[in-house]
Amino acid sequence: MIIGKFKAVIEPLQMWLLKSGRCVGCGKEILKSSQKKSRNKNEDLYTCECKRAYILDKKKKTFRRALLKELA
């Protein structure tokens, strides 16, 4: 019950940070992080200084958290 309420508070904040191009862990700009080309030509993989990984969708120009299988 408490976890559901916690997620309800945190999720909008995390979505706002991602839409702003900022890391959900440390708040730094993701585009200033180290960049690696992803397997897909429409996506780039970024790794923040705090070790969180993000995928940039070049068409939509939005970030999302990378899945574990995308990091391997």
N, C-alpha and C positions, 0 to 999 in steps of 0.2 A: 504494500500500500504506500509506504513512504517512498519507495524507489520510483513508483509511478508519478508521484507528485514532484520528486526531484527532477525526473526527466522532463516533465512538463515545464519546469522553470528553465532548465539548462538548454534544451533543444532549440528554442527560438534564438537564444543568444549565440549558439554555435552556428545556426543557419545564417544569422546576420554577419558573423565574422567571415564565414565562407563567401558570402555574396560580396563582402568588402575586400576579398582577396587576402584575408589574414588567417593565420594559424589559430586553430581552436585551442591549442595548448599554451602558447606563449604570446600570441597576439601580433607577432612580427609579420611583415608582408611576405607572402609566399613567393612572389615573383623574384624577390631578392635572395631566395634560397638556391641551393645547388640544383641544377636542372639536368635531367637525363632524358633522352628521347625514348618514348614509349614504343611498344611494338606497333601500335596503330598510328598511322600518319596524321590522324586528327586529334591525337592526344599526346601530351607531354607529362612526364613524371617529375615531380619536384619533391625534394626531401628537406624539411625544415631543420634548423639547428637543434631543435628539441627532438629530432628523429621521427617526427610524424611525416607520413608520405601522403601526397596529394596528386590527383590527376587533373590536369587542365584540359577541358574540352575546348578545342580551338574554334569550333563552329559556334557553340553557345557562349563561349568566353566565360565559363563558370568552373569553379573548383569543386571537387568532391574528395572524400577520403579514399585512399587507394585500398583495394582488397589485398589480403595476404598473398593470394595466388598471382596478383599482378606484380608483386615485388620479387618473386622468384625468377 
